[in-house]
Amino acid sequence: MLIFNISIEFFFSFLRNAVKPENNIIFRKLLESFHEETKCPVLLNTSFNIKCQPIVNSPDEVIDCFLGTNIDVLAIGDFILEK
């Protein structure tokens, strides 16, 4: 089974990344769970930022961005944050 982490760029091109278990077991398990739950073997990954703001570059920026949005849950590393 191939599960991809895909980034869609501004001009509708994309980068396809296969996630192998030996490279990142935790992320691979997350993708497999998504596939099992949704029956969709592809997960689209977009940049994390809000309109007119730069893409976040650090865990602190991720948390600040999360707190300023309507996002309910944030998974970062081994942690899950809920509002």
Secondary structure, 3 states (H helix, E strand, C coil): CCCEEEEECCCCCEEEEECCCCCCHHHHHHHHHHHHHHCCCEEECCCCCCCCCCCCCCHHHHHHHHHCCCCCEEEECCEEEEC
